Amino acid sequence: MKEKTTSRVGVVFPGQGSQRPGMGKDFYDNISTSRDTYREASEILGWDVAAMCFGEDKRLNLTEYAQPCILATEIAMFRGLRFLYDFAPEYFGGHSLGEYTALVAADVLPFSETLKIVRDRGHLMQSATPVGTGGMAAVMANDLDLGAVRSALNGLPIDIANDNSVSQVVVSGMSSAMPEAEKRIKTSVGDSRSFHFIPLNVSAPFHSRFMGAVRETFGEILCDIEAKLRPANAKKVTSNFTGLFHSDSRSEIIDRMVSQISNTVQWRKNMETLAASANSIFEIGPSRPLRGFFKTIDLTCQSITTFSAAQRVFEKAVVL
């Protein structure tokens, strides 16, 4: 008999950077619902999504392809878990791109429309700055002072892109200024033993002021699907922009999604908001970058990145 998981359960979805060759293939091979999801995505986008996810296609690392592939994979996994185990979380969150998966999983946005939205979002984000001029870096240290990091960046063409945890933030901006940013932040942190400044393999300065050039166009794309939103369900999905749950206002949901593209992802606040409502958290996606962040607030997050992991978590092997 299936065990239904409903009591104060939250689910979170990682964003861009979590993609990997072969992601979701075991769900595709074992669960008909997951197979149908990949086929649906391919029909909507006009190219073979499963082939790109499962093979060695280098386009998987291009933003305009990575974003719909990650969304399709995470929804295929989520639908598979719902089908096999009656997995029915009450609260939803997602990191950057993952927020779109959360809105689909919570039945706020239609899957078909969201695939096209994130495809266009990826294209716009990539085109916001000339290739090679922008970059991002992860800043890691013990007990990071967000205010001190922000002060260290004063006057530089670099912003805080992600407030991920007490021990990690991500900065984003012009690549030419990254060495000076590293120097200043290291000085502000003080503890050189715990300090790490790690450039990320991205080709644009996401979640920074430099995405402002595409906000208007992206806003028009979202406004075109405003009537298809189910706003009542958004009250159980966290907003990266505010760190709190979305409201049930269509216009506010769209405003926050537009703002997300060029502002800091308030992930630390997202986690605190979810922790105040859910007593267990599951991470579903191609990899598990969010689990470690939840550890910093003393909350266990169970990660499901493969079908075998799902079987272990739900304690029952079901193959269809």
C-alpha positions as CSV (number, residue, x, y, z in Angstrom):
1,M,0.0,0.0,0.0
2,K,1.3,3.5,-0.9
3,E,2.2,5.7,2.0
4,K,0.9,9.2,1.5
5,T,3.2,12.1,2.5
6,T,1.2,15.2,3.2
7,S,1.8,16.5,6.7
8,R,3.6,19.8,6.5
9,V,5.9,18.7,3.7
10,G,7.9,21.2,1.7
11,V,9.7,20.6,-1.6
12,V,12.5,22.7,-3.2
13,F,14.0,22.7,-6.7
14,P,17.6,23.7,-7.7
15,G,18.3,26.1,-10.6
16,Q,20.8,26.5,-13.4
17,G,24.1,24.8,-12.7
18,S,22.4,21.7,-11.4
19,Q,22.2,20.2,-14.9
20,R,24.2,17.1,-15.8
21,P,24.3,14.7,-18.8
22,G,21.9,11.8,-18.1
23,M,19.7,13.7,-15.7
24,G,16.3,12.2,-15.3
25,K,17.0,9.2,-17.5
26,D,16.3,6.7,-14.8
27,F,12.9,8.3,-14.1
28,Y,12.2,8.2,-17.9
29,D,13.1,4.5,-18.0
30,N,11.1,3.5,-15.0
31,I,8.0,5.7,-14.8
32,S,5.5,6.3,-17.6
33,T,4.4,9.7,-16.2
34,S,8.0,10.9,-16.4
35,R,8.3,9.7,-20.0
36,D,5.1,11.5,-20.9
37,T,6.5,14.7,-19.4
38,Y,9.6,14.7,-21.5
39,R,7.5,14.0,-24.6
40,E,5.2,16.8,-23.8
41,A,8.2,19.2,-23.4
42,S,9.6,18.1,-26.7
43,E,6.3,18.7,-28.5
44,I,6.1,22.2,-27.0
45,L,9.7,23.3,-27.6
46,G,10.1,21.6,-31.0
47,W,13.2,19.7,-30.2
48,D,14.1,16.4,-28.4
49,V,14.4,17.4,-24.8
50,A,15.1,13.9,-23.5
51,A,17.9,13.5,-26.0
52,M,19.6,16.7,-24.9
53,C,19.2,15.7,-21.2
54,F,20.4,12.2,-21.6
55,G,23.3,12.6,-24.0
56,E,26.5,14.6,-24.2
57,D,25.0,17.6,-26.0
58,K,27.2,20.6,-25.2
59,R,24.1,22.9,-25.6
60,L,23.0,21.6,-22.2
61,N,25.3,24.2,-20.7
62,L,23.9,27.1,-22.8
63,T,21.4,29.1,-20.7
64,E,18.5,29.0,-23.3
65,Y,18.7,25.2,-23.4
66,A,19.7,24.5,-19.8
67,Q,16.7,26.3,-18.3
68,P,13.9,24.4,-20.1
69,C,15.8,21.1,-19.7
70,I,16.2,21.5,-16.0
71,L,12.5,22.5,-15.7
72,A,11.4,19.5,-17.7
73,T,13.6,17.1,-15.7
74,E,12.4,18.4,-12.3
75,I,8.8,18.3,-13.3
76,A,9.2,14.8,-14.7
77,M,10.8,13.7,-11.4
78,F,8.1,15.5,-9.4
79,R,5.2,14.0,-11.4
80,G,6.8,10.6,-11.1
81,L,7.0,10.8,-7.3
82,R,3.5,12.0,-7.1
83,F,2.3,9.1,-9.3
84,L,4.2,6.4,-7.5
85,Y,4.1,7.5,-3.9
86,D,1.2,10.1,-3.7
87,F,3.9,12.6,-2.9
88,A,1.8,15.8,-2.1
89,P,3.8,18.6,-0.5
90,E,2.0,21.6,0.9
91,Y,4.8,24.1,0.5
92,F,7.1,24.9,-2.5
93,G,10.3,26.8,-3.2
94,G,13.0,26.9,-5.8
95,H,16.4,28.6,-6.3
96,S,16.4,31.1,-9.2
97,L,15.2,29.0,-12.2
98,G,13.9,26.5,-9.6
99,E,11.2,29.0,-8.5
100,Y,9.6,28.4,-11.9
101,T,9.6,24.7,-11.3
102,A,8.0,25.4,-7.9
103,L,5.2,27.5,-9.5
104,V,4.5,24.7,-11.9
105,A,4.5,22.0,-9.2
106,A,2.2,24.1,-7.1
107,D,-0.2,24.4,-10.1
108,V,0.3,28.2,-10.3
109,L,1.8,28.2,-13.8
110,P,1.0,25.7,-16.6
111,F,3.9,23.5,-17.6
112,S,3.5,24.2,-21.3
113,E,3.6,28.0,-20.9
114,T,6.4,27.9,-18.4
115,L,8.7,25.9,-20.7
116,K,8.4,28.7,-23.2
117,I,8.9,31.3,-20.6
118,V,12.1,29.9,-19.2
119,R,13.4,29.3,-22.8
120,D,12.9,33.0,-23.5
121,R,14.2,33.9,-20.1
122,G,17.4,32.1,-20.7
123,H,17.9,33.7,-24.1
124,L,17.3,37.2,-22.7
125,M,19.6,36.7,-19.7
126,Q,22.3,35.5,-22.1
127,S,21.9,38.4,-24.4
128,A,21.8,41.1,-21.7
129,T,25.6,41.6,-21.8
130,P,28.3,40.9,-24.4
131,V,29.7,37.4,-24.1
132,G,32.8,37.3,-21.9
133,T,32.2,40.6,-20.1
134,G,30.1,39.3,-17.2
135,G,30.8,36.7,-14.5
136,M,29.8,35.3,-11.1
137,A,31.7,33.9,-8.2
138,A,30.8,32.1,-5.0
139,V,32.1,33.7,-1.8
140,M,32.5,31.3,1.1
141,A,33.6,32.0,4.7
142,N,32.5,31.3,8.2
143,D,29.7,33.6,9.5
144,L,29.6,35.9,6.4
145,D,28.4,39.4,7.2
146,L,26.1,40.3,4.2
147,G,26.4,44.0,5.0
148,A,30.2,43.9,5.1
149,V,30.3,42.1,1.7
150,R,27.9,44.7,0.2
151,S,30.1,47.5,1.6
152,A,33.2,45.9,0.1
153,L,31.6,46.0,-3.3
154,N,30.7,49.7,-3.0
155,G,31.7,51.5,-6.2
156,L,32.4,48.3,-8.1
157,P,30.2,47.0,-11.0
158,I,29.4,43.9,-9.0
159,D,26.3,43.0,-7.0
160,I,25.2,40.3,-4.6
161,A,23.4,37.8,-6.7
162,N,22.5,35.1,-4.2
163,D,22.3,35.2,-0.4
164,N,22.5,31.5,0.0
165,S,23.4,30.9,3.6
166,V,25.4,32.2,6.5
167,S,28.5,30.8,4.9
168,Q,28.0,31.5,1.2
169,V,26.9,34.4,-1.1
170,V,27.3,34.7,-4.8
171,V,28.5,37.9,-6.5
172,S,27.7,38.9,-10.0
173,G,28.9,41.6,-12.4
174,M,31.7,42.6,-14.7
175,S,34.5,40.1,-15.0
176,S,37.2,42.8,-15.1
177,A,36.2,43.8,-11.5
178,M,36.2,40.4,-10.0
179,P,39.9,40.4,-8.8
180,E,39.3,43.7,-6.9
181,A,36.1,42.3,-5.5
182,E,37.9,39.3,-4.2
183,K,40.6,41.4,-2.6
184,R,38.1,43.7,-0.9
185,I,35.8,41.0,0.4
186,K,38.8,38.9,1.7
187,T,39.9,42.0,3.7
188,S,36.4,42.5,5.1
189,V,36.0,38.9,6.1
190,G,39.3,38.9,8.1
191,D,39.5,35.1,8.5
192,S,41.7,34.1,5.5
193,R,41.6,30.4,6.5
194,S,37.9,30.0,5.9
195,F,37.7,32.4,2.9
196,H,37.2,31.0,-0.6
197,F,36.4,33.0,-3.8
198,I,35.4,30.6,-6.6
199,P,34.6,31.8,-10.1
200,L,31.5,30.1,-11.5
201,N,31.2,28.6,-15.0
202,V,28.6,31.0,-16.3
203,S,28.7,33.4,-19.3
204,A,26.6,36.3,-18.0
205,P,26.1,38.2,-14.7
206,F,22.8,36.8,-13.6
207,H,20.8,38.4,-10.8
208,S,22.7,41.7,-11.1
209,R,21.9,45.2,-12.3
210,F,23.1,44.2,-15.7
211,M,20.0,42.1,-16.3
212,G,18.0,45.3,-16.1
213,A,18.2,45.7,-19.8
214,V,15.9,42.7,-20.4
215,R,13.4,43.4,-17.6
216,E,10.9,45.2,-19.8
217,T,10.9,42.5,-22.5
218,F,10.6,39.7,-20.0
219,G,7.8,41.5,-18.2
220,E,5.8,41.6,-21.5
221,I,6.3,37.9,-21.9
222,L,4.9,37.2,-18.4
223,C,2.0,39.6,-18.9
224,D,1.0,37.6,-22.0
225,I,0.2,34.6,-19.7
226,E,-1.3,36.5,-16.8
227,A,-4.8,35.2,-17.4
228,K,-3.5,31.6,-17.2
229,L,-2.1,32.0,-13.6
230,R,-3.8,30.3,-10.7
231,P,-2.9,32.9,-8.1
232,A,-4.5,31.3,-5.1
233,N,-2.0,28.5,-5.2
234,A,1.0,31.0,-5.1
235,K,0.5,31.6,-1.4
236,K,2.3,28.3,-0.7
237,V,5.3,29.1,-3.0
238,T,8.2,31.2,-1.8
239,S,9.5,34.2,-3.8
240,N,13.2,34.6,-4.4
241,F,12.8,38.4,-4.6
242,T,11.1,38.9,-1.2
243,G,12.1,35.7,0.7
244,L,8.4,35.3,1.7
245,F,5.5,33.5,0.2
246,H,4.0,34.9,-2.9
247,S,0.6,36.7,-2.6
248,D,-2.5,35.7,-4.5
249,S,-2.3,38.8,-6.7
250,R,-1.5,38.1,-10.4
251,S,0.2,41.4,-10.9
252,E,2.3,41.0,-7.8
253,I,3.4,37.5,-8.8
254,I,4.5,38.9,-12.2
255,D,6.3,41.9,-10.7
256,R,8.2,39.6,-8.3
257,M,9.3,37.3,-11.1
258,V,10.4,40.2,-13.2
259,S,12.3,41.7,-10.3
260,Q,14.0,38.3,-9.5
261,I,15.9,38.4,-12.8
262,S,18.0,41.5,-11.8
263,N,18.0,41.3,-8.0
264,T,19.4,39.2,-5.2
265,V,18.0,35.7,-4.7
266,Q,17.0,35.8,-1.0
267,W,17.5,32.1,-0.5
268,R,18.4,32.3,3.2
269,K,15.0,34.0,3.8
270,N,13.3,31.4,1.5
271,M,14.6,28.6,3.7
272,E,13.5,30.4,6.9
273,T,10.1,30.9,5.5
274,L,9.7,27.3,4.5
275,A,11.2,26.1,7.8
276,A,8.5,28.0,9.7
277,S,5.8,26.2,7.8
278,A,7.1,22.7,6.9
279,N,8.5,20.1,9.3
280,S,10.3,18.2,6.5
281,I,11.9,19.3,3.2
282,F,12.7,17.4,0.1
283,E,15.0,18.6,-2.7
284,I,14.2,17.3,-6.1
285,G,16.4,17.9,-9.1
286,P,19.4,16.7,-11.2
287,S,21.9,17.5,-8.3
288,R,21.7,18.6,-4.7
289,P,23.1,22.1,-4.1
290,L,20.4,23.1,-1.7
291,R,20.8,20.4,0.9
292,G,23.9,22.0,2.4
293,F,22.3,25.4,2.7
294,F,19.5,23.9,4.8
295,K,22.1,22.3,7.1
296,T,23.2,25.9,8.0
297,I,19.8,26.5,9.6
298,D,19.8,23.1,11.3
299,L,17.2,21.6,9.0
300,T,17.5,18.2,7.3
301,C,16.7,18.3,3.6
302,Q,16.4,14.9,1.9
303,S,17.7,15.1,-1.7
304,I,16.3,13.0,-4.5
305,T,18.5,13.2,-7.6
306,T,17.9,9.6,-9.0
307,F,15.2,7.1,-9.2
308,S,17.1,4.8,-6.8
309,A,17.3,7.6,-4.3
310,A,13.6,8.0,-4.5
311,Q,13.1,4.3,-3.8
312,R,15.3,4.6,-0.7
313,V,13.6,7.7,0.6
314,F,10.1,6.3,0.2
315,E,11.1,2.8,1.3
316,K,9.4,1.0,-1.5
317,A,10.6,0.0,-4.9
318,V,8.0,0.3,-7.6
319,V,8.9,-0.1,-11.2
320,L,6.3,0.4,-14.0
